[in-house]
């Protein structure tokens, strides 16, 4: 997979597919990322035990970037932090579409570095 070409479009389109309903989008994205990259994603849920507990915060660290999403009952805020040795040097607040594009590019870059990440990304896309 490469960051240019069809793969990036397919991945970004796959992630964007559920943005019409942001509550559902956050839940689906959290599941996809947790299934594919369980050691890299952190998901915080809020709610009472025995009741649905929606995702309120999601973080995924890929290389020198941490992608964060905050969810407040369907109001979504996204950001990307640039890391050096685990310390955030800068933070960019991004619109959801731009965040999805940046996340997709970072996922494809990671897949190019590691066979395990490539397999996880293919599994996430249902290939």
C-alpha positions as CSV (number, residue, x, y, z in Angstrom):
1,X,0.0,0.0,0.0
2,X,1.2,3.5,-0.7
3,X,0.0,6.9,0.5
4,X,-0.8,7.9,-3.1
5,X,-3.3,6.4,-5.3
6,X,-6.4,4.3,-4.8
7,X,-5.6,2.9,-1.4
8,X,-5.7,6.3,0.3
9,X,-9.0,7.0,-1.3
10,X,-10.5,3.7,-0.3
11,X,-9.3,4.0,3.3
12,X,-10.5,7.6,3.7
13,X,-13.8,6.7,2.1
14,X,-14.2,3.7,4.4
15,X,-13.6,5.8,7.4
16,X,-15.9,8.6,6.1
17,X,-18.8,6.3,5.3
18,X,-20.6,6.7,8.6
19,X,-20.1,10.4,9.2
20,X,-23.7,11.1,8.4
21,X,-24.6,10.0,11.9
22,X,-21.7,11.1,14.1
23,X,-22.8,9.1,17.2
24,X,-22.7,5.9,15.1
25,X,-19.5,7.0,13.3
26,X,-17.6,7.4,16.6
27,X,-18.7,3.9,17.8
28,X,-17.9,2.2,14.4
29,X,-14.5,4.0,14.2
30,X,-13.6,3.0,17.7
31,X,-14.4,-0.6,17.0
32,X,-12.5,-0.7,13.7
33,X,-9.4,0.8,15.2
34,X,-9.6,-1.3,18.4
35,X,-10.0,-4.5,16.3
36,X,-7.1,-3.6,14.0
37,X,-4.7,-1.8,16.4
38,X,-5.6,-2.9,19.9
39,X,-2.2,-2.0,21.4
40,X,-2.1,1.5,19.9
41,X,-5.6,2.8,20.5
42,X,-7.1,4.0,23.8
43,X,-10.8,4.4,24.1
44,X,-12.6,6.0,27.0
45,X,-16.3,5.4,27.5
46,X,-18.7,7.1,29.9
47,X,-22.0,5.9,31.3
48,X,-23.6,3.6,33.9
49,X,-22.8,-0.1,34.0
50,X,-25.4,-2.2,32.3
51,X,-26.3,0.7,30.0
52,X,-24.8,1.7,26.6
53,X,-21.5,3.4,27.3
54,X,-20.7,5.7,24.4
55,X,-17.1,6.6,23.4
56,X,-16.2,10.0,24.7
57,X,-12.5,10.0,23.8
58,X,-10.3,8.1,21.4
59,X,-6.6,8.2,20.9
60,X,-4.5,6.4,18.3
61,X,-0.7,6.8,18.2
62,X,1.0,6.2,14.9
63,X,4.7,7.0,14.6
64,X,5.2,10.6,15.6
65,X,1.5,11.5,15.6
66,X,-1.3,11.0,18.0
67,X,-4.8,11.3,16.6
68,X,-7.5,12.3,19.1
69,X,-11.2,12.5,18.9
70,X,-13.6,13.8,21.6
71,X,-17.3,13.0,21.4
72,X,-19.9,14.9,23.3
73,X,-23.3,13.3,22.3
74,X,-22.5,13.5,18.6
75,X,-20.5,16.8,18.8
76,X,-17.1,15.7,17.6
77,X,-13.8,17.5,18.0
78,X,-10.6,16.1,16.4
79,X,-7.0,17.0,16.7
80,X,-3.6,15.7,15.7
81,X,-0.6,16.0,18.0
82,X,3.0,15.9,16.8
83,X,5.1,13.8,19.1
84,X,8.9,13.6,19.8
85,X,9.8,10.7,22.1
86,X,6.2,10.7,23.4
87,X,6.0,14.4,24.2
88,X,3.5,16.5,22.2
89,X,5.3,19.5,20.6
90,X,2.4,20.8,18.7
91,X,-1.4,20.3,18.4
92,X,-3.5,20.9,15.3
93,X,-7.3,21.2,15.7
94,X,-8.7,19.7,12.5
95,X,-12.1,19.5,10.9
96,X,-13.3,16.0,10.8
97,X,-12.7,15.5,7.1
98,X,-9.1,16.7,7.4
99,X,-8.6,14.5,10.4
100,X,-9.8,11.5,8.5
101,X,-7.5,12.3,5.6
102,X,-4.5,12.7,7.9
103,X,-5.4,9.5,9.8
104,X,-5.8,7.6,6.6
105,X,-2.4,8.8,5.3
106,X,-0.7,7.9,8.7
107,X,-2.3,4.4,8.7
108,X,-1.1,3.7,5.1
109,X,2.4,5.0,6.0
110,X,2.5,2.6,9.0
111,X,1.3,-0.3,6.8
112,X,4.2,0.4,4.5
113,X,6.7,-0.1,7.4
114,X,5.3,-3.2,9.0
115,X,3.7,-6.4,7.6
116,X,1.7,-6.7,10.8
117,X,0.3,-3.2,10.4
118,X,-0.4,-3.9,6.7
119,X,-2.4,-7.0,7.7
120,X,-4.2,-5.1,10.4
121,X,-5.1,-2.4,7.9
122,X,-6.3,-4.9,5.3
123,X,-8.4,-6.6,8.0
124,X,-9.9,-3.2,9.0
125,X,-10.9,-2.6,5.4
126,X,-12.3,-6.1,5.1
127,X,-9.9,-7.2,2.4
